Amino acid sequence: MFINNRLNLVGPNKQQGVSMLEVLVTILVLSFGLLGMAGLVTTGMKSNSTAHYRSIAVQQTHDIADRMRANLAGVRIGSYDALTTAIPASNDCVAAECDAAQVAAYDHAQWNTANSVLLPNGVGTVTGNLVNGFVIAVMWAEKEMGGGADPGCPGGTPAGTRCFLTRVSP
């Protein structure tokens, strides 16, 4: 009789355990949550990389601006008016004495060498003059752009290149 009463408590209308459908739905909901978290981590890593390169570009802009302020004689004679992306040959102005124009060439070479090392395909330009001020542009390749063009870049800049522009007056 005890067994029968127990069986009656667990009759055909009572549910025992978890159905397979409920387990599958739980796994589906859990997998969507994990995929969402993975997407957030990936986006965070891309943003971190972009922020890192922008921080380096700011530092490199400050570097050439400080070099120009340290060589005001070179600025006055126009040695910094049109620095291109090419790395010029220059004297070693640390080991030997240089005039203002040679220091400007040395600064240009050191600055664009550092740009190429610190940033992917990194280059920099300086345009302007003492009267109107200078525009410093630091450019680098950025995968996150998806091959698009940066509207802040000067004309003729290749697609997929990010630019950081600063106006200075030494």
BAFI-3210 file (N, C-alpha, C; in Angstrom, 3 decimals, decimal comma, padded with zeros to 6 digits):
// residues 170
n [1|2|3|4|5|6|7|8|9|10|11|12|13|14|15|16|17|18|19|20|21|22|23|24|25|26|27|28|29|30|31|32|33|34|35|36|37|38|39|40|41|42|43|44|45|46|47|48|49|50|51|52|53|54|55|56|57|58|59|60|61|62|63|64|65|66|67|68|69|70|71|72|73|74|75|76|77|78|79|80|81|82|83|84|85|86|87|88|89|90|91|92|93|94|95|96|97|98|99|100|101|102|103|104|105|106|107|108|109|110|111|112|113|114|115|116|117|118|119|120|121|122|123|124|125|126|127|128|129|130|131|132|133|134|135|136|137|138|139|140|141|142|143|144|145|146|147|148|149|150|151|152|153|154|155|156|157|158|159|160|161|162|163|164|165|166|167|168|169|170]
n.u [000,802|001,949|003,725|001,942|000,687|002,739|003,312|001,012|001,333|003,220|002,065|000,779|000,300|002,160|005,316|008,538|011,850|013,843|012,968|014,260|013,981|013,898|016,513|017,944|017,009|018,041|020,808|020,991|020,296|022,373|024,590|024,168|024,551|027,275|028,451|027,832|029,355|031,922|031,992|031,973|034,455|036,198|035,609|036,439|039,201|039,950|039,349|041,130|043,587|043,393|043,250|045,755|047,515|046,712|047,465|050,250|050,622|049,934|052,008|054,178|053,621|053,957|056,660|057,984|057,147|058,342|061,009|061,143|060,712|063,024|064,909|064,749|066,130|066,421|063,731|063,182|064,715|063,373|063,677|061,963|059,677|058,579|058,521|058,790|057,415|059,539|062,611|065,303|068,834|071,175|073,438|075,029|073,977|074,341|076,794|078,472|079,053|076,430|074,862|071,876|070,191|071,167|070,550|067,778|067,393|068,412|066,577|064,245|064,901|065,269|062,728|060,901|061,959|061,414|058,605|058,125|058,915|057,348|054,667|052,370|053,382|054,058|054,351|055,301|054,487|055,350|053,999|053,829|054,588|056,538|055,063|052,298|051,899|052,277|051,307|051,173|051,245|050,607|050,656|049,328|048,872|045,766|044,004|041,380|039,884|038,899|039,702|038,702|038,638|040,172|038,562|039,908|042,452|045,154|044,841|045,378|046,264|046,692|044,034|042,754|044,454|045,088|044,946|046,481|046,202|047,738|047,868|050,450|052,327|055,432]
n.v [-001,177|001,238|001,618|001,934|004,342|006,064|005,906|007,015|009,648|010,474|010,658|010,265|012,945|014,538|016,189|014,928|015,708|017,312|018,333|017,449|019,486|021,828|021,879|022,253|024,796|026,318|025,992|027,261|029,945|030,539|030,257|032,421|034,547|034,182|034,559|037,246|038,404|037,741|039,292|041,861|041,862|041,667|044,080|045,879|045,347|046,239|048,959|049,666|049,337|051,308|053,624|053,507|053,955|056,547|057,930|057,693|059,169|061,737|062,168|062,137|064,369|066,378|065,980|066,846|069,486|070,448|070,112|072,028|074,351|074,314|074,905|077,610|079,324|077,793|077,590|080,256|080,666|079,104|076,324|074,363|074,595|072,911|069,950|066,706|063,357|061,737|060,389|062,286|062,398|063,080|064,953|063,770|065,382|065,197|064,131|065,869|069,374|071,393|073,592|075,711|074,890|072,321|071,090|071,143|069,375|067,062|066,791|066,317|063,857|062,189|062,352|061,353|058,814|057,754|057,883|055,926|053,659|053,527|053,625|051,843|051,841|054,505|057,995|061,458|064,933|068,387|071,485|074,907|078,179|080,587|082,926|082,323|080,059|076,505|073,338|070,227|066,945|063,656|060,426|057,133|053,613|052,038|049,253|049,019|050,842|049,759|050,124|052,557|056,162|058,717|061,602|063,761|063,776|065,091|065,922|063,324|061,363|057,911|055,420|053,917|055,073|056,721|059,973|062,476|065,724|068,799|072,189|074,437|077,083|078,044]
n.w [000,000|000,699|-001,393|-003,510|-002,799|-003,010|-005,751|-006,702|-005,989|-007,764|-010,363|-013,752|-014,533|-013,322|-013,586|-014,106|-013,743|-016,359|-019,593|-022,847|-024,720|-023,162|-022,201|-024,600|-025,370|-023,270|-023,702|-026,183|-025,538|-023,756|-025,508|-027,284|-025,522|-024,832|-027,366|-027,745|-025,698|-026,621|-028,937|-027,788|-026,475|-028,683|-030,048|-028,089|-028,057|-030,627|-030,407|-028,402|-029,705|-031,703|-030,100|-028,907|-031,087|-031,787|-029,518|-029,686|-032,027|-031,135|-029,304|-031,073|-032,597|-030,693|-030,295|-032,723|-032,710|-030,368|-031,115|-033,115|-031,624|-030,122|-032,003|-033,058|-034,745|-037,049|-037,743|-038,342|-040,669|-042,440|-042,561|-041,633|-043,076|-045,067|-044,503|-045,661|-046,218|-046,734|-045,521|-044,836|-045,674|-043,163|-041,058|-038,043|-035,491|-032,812|-032,257|-033,617|-034,282|-035,561|-037,956|-038,006|-040,152|-040,654|-038,235|-038,423|-040,586|-039,392|-037,266|-038,761|-039,999|-037,721|-036,541|-038,531|-038,780|-036,256|-036,409|-038,379|-037,036|-034,704|-035,523|-037,655|-040,933|-040,562|-041,063|-041,349|-041,872|-042,206|-042,793|-043,788|-042,397|-040,535|-040,205|-040,754|-039,258|-038,545|-039,901|-038,616|-039,621|-038,831|-040,043|-040,455|-041,207|-040,779|-039,903|-039,009|-040,373|-042,639|-045,297|-046,025|-046,563|-044,635|-043,708|-042,617|-043,600|-045,636|-049,169|-051,567|-049,889|-049,224|-049,238|-046,246|-044,483|-041,509|-040,118|-038,102|-037,353|-036,456|-035,563|-035,098|-033,575|-033,279]
ca.u [000,000|002,859|004,251|000,870|000,478|003,869|003,114|-000,091|001,835|003,977|001,184|001,063|000,178|003,275|006,528|009,746|013,064|013,856|012,841|015,363|013,718|014,306|017,974|018,392|016,720|019,011|022,102|020,886|020,350|023,727|025,534|024,017|025,201|028,727|028,831|027,773|030,526|033,094|031,945|032,389|035,899|036,844|035,462|037,313|040,593|040,149|039,346|042,372|044,653|043,218|043,611|047,206|048,154|046,416|048,307|051,604|050,598|049,968|053,371|055,072|053,341|054,638|058,098|058,500|056,881|059,402|062,252|061,076|060,903|064,418|065,734|064,041|066,915|066,039|062,362|063,242|065,277|062,472|064,102|060,867|058,482|058,012|059,103|058,022|057,395|060,832|063,606|066,488|070,172|071,542|074,602|074,725|074,149|074,669|078,244|079,217|078,354|075,655|074,181|070,423|069,607|071,561|069,758|066,429|067,443|068,593|065,278|063,337|065,278|064,996|061,283|060,229|062,431|060,607|057,235|058,081|059,114|056,288|053,344|052,399|053,560|053,988|055,094|054,833|054,820|055,158|053,836|053,499|055,712|056,561|054,023|050,953|051,862|052,615|050,399|051,902|050,391|051,176|049,793|049,660|047,883|044,888|043,160|040,001|039,187|038,291|040,057|038,078|039,494|039,991|038,270|040,831|043,774|045,382|044,573|046,394|046,630|046,097|042,919|043,185|045,440|044,532|045,757|046,328|046,710|047,830|048,404|051,324|053,078|056,537]
ca.v [000,000|002,376|001,792|002,469|005,750|006,809|005,963|007,927|011,006|010,743|010,116|010,632|014,378|015,202|016,210|014,481|016,056|018,376|017,760|017,716|020,771|022,883|021,879|022,845|026,226|026,901|026,020|028,283|031,258|030,681|030,491|033,804|035,405|034,056|035,216|038,685|038,768|037,652|040,480|043,005|041,770|041,989|045,521|046,549|045,218|047,134|050,336|049,847|049,493|052,631|054,628|053,434|054,638|057,981|058,457|057,821|060,287|062,975|062,303|062,469|065,768|067,181|065,820|067,747|070,868|070,782|070,241|073,321|075,398|074,276|075,397|078,761|079,860|076,986|077,974|081,598|080,612|078,307|074,927|073,477|075,016|071,859|068,637|065,689|062,029|061,094|060,558|062,836|062,126|064,211|064,807|063,416|066,641|064,915|063,893|066,986|070,655|071,643|074,882|075,614|074,110|070,926|070,590|070,906|068,129|065,998|066,641|065,705|062,449|061,484|062,333|060,409|057,467|057,339|057,639|054,644|052,564|053,505|053,508|051,034|052,713|055,864|059,092|062,763|066,101|069,709|072,507|076,225|079,099|081,264|083,959|081,734|078,863|075,236|072,201|068,969|065,795|062,323|059,482|055,724|052,662|051,515|048,191|049,176|051,749|048,959|050,627|053,860|057,352|059,597|062,939|064,744|063,669|065,944|065,302|062,412|060,356|056,628|054,896|053,096|055,827|057,616|061,185|063,345|067,041|069,792|073,485|074,995|078,303|077,989]
ca.w [000,000|000,721|-002,740|-004,346|-002,491|-003,575|-007,183|-006,979|-005,868|-008,970|-011,393|-015,130|-014,729|-012,657|-014,412|-013,438|-014,453|-017,351|-020,930|-023,759|-025,350|-022,230|-022,183|-025,848|-025,314|-022,340|-024,388|-027,215|-024,895|-023,228|-026,600|-027,756|-024,532|-024,978|-028,615|-027,493|-024,899|-027,494|-029,791|-026,985|-026,254|-029,957|-030,273|-027,120|-028,487|-031,770|-029,903|-027,654|-030,694|-032,312|-029,093|-028,730|-032,212|-031,696|-028,444|-030,239|-032,986|-030,345|-028,785|-032,184|-032,939|-029,669|-030,495|-033,761|-032,276|-029,411|-031,886|-033,796|-030,609|-029,698|-033,105|-033,630|-035,860|-038,211|-038,104|-038,953|-042,032|-043,277|-042,679|-041,246|-043,821|-045,920|-044,222|-046,384|-045,604|-046,989|-044,466|-045,508|-045,132|-042,309|-040,186|-036,661|-034,761|-031,413|-032,208|-034,218|-034,252|-036,781|-038,021|-037,822|-041,241|-040,449|-037,098|-038,946|-041,356|-038,407|-036,595|-039,730|-040,144|-036,464|-036,317|-039,431|-038,442|-035,103|-036,895|-039,090|-036,077|-033,690|-036,127|-038,881|-042,106|-040,024|-041,678|-040,908|-042,680|-041,613|-043,826|-043,260|-042,218|-039,244|-040,164|-040,731|-038,414|-039,172|-039,741|-038,461|-039,928|-038,593|-040,754|-040,289|-041,732|-039,726|-040,452|-038,589|-041,288|-043,697|-046,619|-046,269|-046,510|-043,488|-044,248|-042,069|-044,231|-046,801|-050,459|-052,083|-048,891|-049,616|-048,450|-045,121|-043,720|-040,489|-039,988|-036,947|-037,751|-035,393|-035,980|-034,056|-033,860|-032,320]
c.u [000,860|003,396|003,185|000,626|001,603|003,727|001,987|000,361|002,587|003,199|001,544|000,979|001,309|004,531|007,710|010,950|012,857|013,772|014,042|015,192|014,142|015,825|018,509|018,144|017,715|020,383|022,102|021,006|021,759|024,729|025,388|024,672|026,712|029,220|028,805|028,966|031,793|033,150|032,383|033,892|036,657|036,776|036,353|038,770|040,887|040,227|040,630|043,544|044,585|043,648|045,120|047,923|047,891|047,259|049,745|051,662|050,643|051,378|054,342|054,850|054,034|056,153|058,623|058,244|057,954|060,749|062,286|061,299|062,353|065,357|065,009|064,810|066,588|064,626|062,376|063,781|064,457|062,830|063,001|059,604|057,829|058,718|058,203|058,062|058,710|061,785|064,899|067,784|070,569|072,813|074,124|075,012|074,347|076,183|079,053|078,381|077,672|075,090|072,663|069,761|069,945|070,795|068,338|066,371|067,595|067,272|064,280|063,622|064,946|063,497|060,594|060,733|061,628|059,159|057,131|058,241|057,905|054,890|053,419|052,366|053,502|054,907|054,544|055,267|054,626|055,063|053,487|054,712|055,549|055,429|052,635|050,814|052,128|051,507|051,259|050,905|051,170|050,181|050,281|048,543|047,075|043,918|041,685|039,198|038,515|038,571|039,422|039,076|039,156|039,727|039,211|042,198|043,914|045,096|045,716|046,855|045,964|044,953|043,467|044,229|044,720|045,488|045,442|046,992|046,680|048,411|049,220|051,952|054,205|056,886]
c.v [001,261|002,666|002,403|003,947|006,611|006,934|006,918|009,384|011,428|010,153|010,607|012,148|015,159|015,095|015,769|014,864|017,166|017,742|018,172|019,082|021,921|022,983|022,548|024,356|026,932|027,015|027,100|029,687|031,523|030,951|031,886|034,785|035,365|034,689|036,736|039,165|038,728|038,863|041,726|043,009|042,153|043,484|046,310|046,485|046,131|048,585|050,636|050,069|050,878|053,729|054,662|054,200|056,139|058,636|058,649|058,997|061,630|063,213|062,709|063,905|066,700|067,128|066,803|069,205|071,321|070,941|071,591|074,463|075,462|074,837|076,563|079,417|079,101|077,295|079,305|081,570|079,692|076,848|073,930|073,737|073,896|070,530|067,575|064,360|061,289|061,380|061,040|062,317|063,338|063,893|064,370|064,643|066,436|064,785|065,074|068,259|070,888|073,052|074,643|074,762|072,622|070,306|070,296|069,611|066,927|065,726|065,924|064,205|061,652|061,316|061,323|058,980|056,929|057,059|056,272|053,452|052,415|053,271|052,625|051,942|054,185|056,837|060,406|063,856|067,357|070,687|073,828|077,111|079,813|082,279|083,353|080,534|077,610|074,226|070,944|067,848|064,516|061,332|058,055|054,867|052,103|050,516|048,409|050,108|050,996|049,474|051,965|054,990|058,167|061,011|064,022|064,738|064,643|065,190|064,429|061,367|059,036|056,216|053,988|053,771|056,770|058,790|061,897|064,656|067,989|071,067|074,035|076,298|078,372|079,319]
c.w [000,000|-000,675|-003,647|-004,075|-003,086|-005,080|-007,542|-006,863|-007,125|-010,141|-012,768|-015,388|-014,084|-013,515|-013,571|-014,281|-015,479|-018,727|-021,790|-024,423|-024,444|-022,155|-023,445|-025,879|-024,394|-022,996|-025,466|-026,617|-024,357|-024,350|-027,183|-026,787|-024,651|-026,279|-028,467|-026,699|-025,747|-028,433|-029,047|-026,746|-027,532|-030,252|-029,326|-027,514|-029,673|-031,304|-029,136|-028,610|-031,336|-031,347|-028,877|-029,846|-032,176|-030,607|-028,930|-031,212|-032,249|-029,816|-029,890|-032,664|-031,962|-029,865|-031,538|-033,386|-031,281|-030,114|-032,602|-032,803|-030,136|-030,770|-033,794|-034,770|-037,144|-038,683|-038,836|-040,388|-042,950|-043,417|-042,320|-042,061|-044,629|-045,670|-044,847|-045,633|-045,806|-045,823|-045,118|-044,887|-044,309|-041,532|-038,806|-035,806|-033,261|-031,281|-032,714|-034,136|-035,596|-036,762|-037,959|-038,897|-041,092|-039,281|-037,560|-039,752|-040,433|-037,679|-037,492|-039,854|-038,886|-036,244|-037,231|-039,258|-037,266|-035,520|-037,556|-038,156|-035,149|-034,254|-037,368|-040,112|-041,709|-040,730|-041,140|-041,854|-041,843|-042,769|-043,156|-043,195|-040,882|-039,118|-039,974|-039,808|-039,230|-038,925|-039,722|-038,709|-039,665|-039,183|-040,542|-040,866|-040,572|-040,342|-040,149|-039,495|-042,430|-045,097|-046,966|-046,155|-045,270|-044,017|-043,719|-042,718|-045,385|-048,095|-050,929|-051,083|-049,269|-048,693|-047,351|-044,258|-042,764|-040,336|-038,680|-037,298|-036,565|-035,984|-034,810|-034,537|-032,854|-031,822]
res [m|f|i|n|n|r|l|n|l|v|g|p|n|k|q|q|g|v|s|m|l|e|v|l|v|t|i|l|v|l|s|f|g|l|l|g|m|a|g|l|v|t|t|g|m|k|s|n|s|t|a|h|y|r|s|i|a|v|q|q|t|h|d|i|a|d|r|m|r|a|n|l|a|g|v|r|i|g|s|y|d|a|l|t|t|a|i|p|a|s|n|d|c|v|a|a|e|c|d|a|a|q|v|a|a|y|d|h|a|q|w|n|t|a|n|s|v|l|l|p|n|g|v|g|t|v|t|g|n|l|v|n|g|f|v|i|a|v|m|w|a|e|k|e|m|g|g|g|a|d|p|g|c|p|g|g|t|p|a|g|t|r|c|f|l|t|r|v|s|p]
***
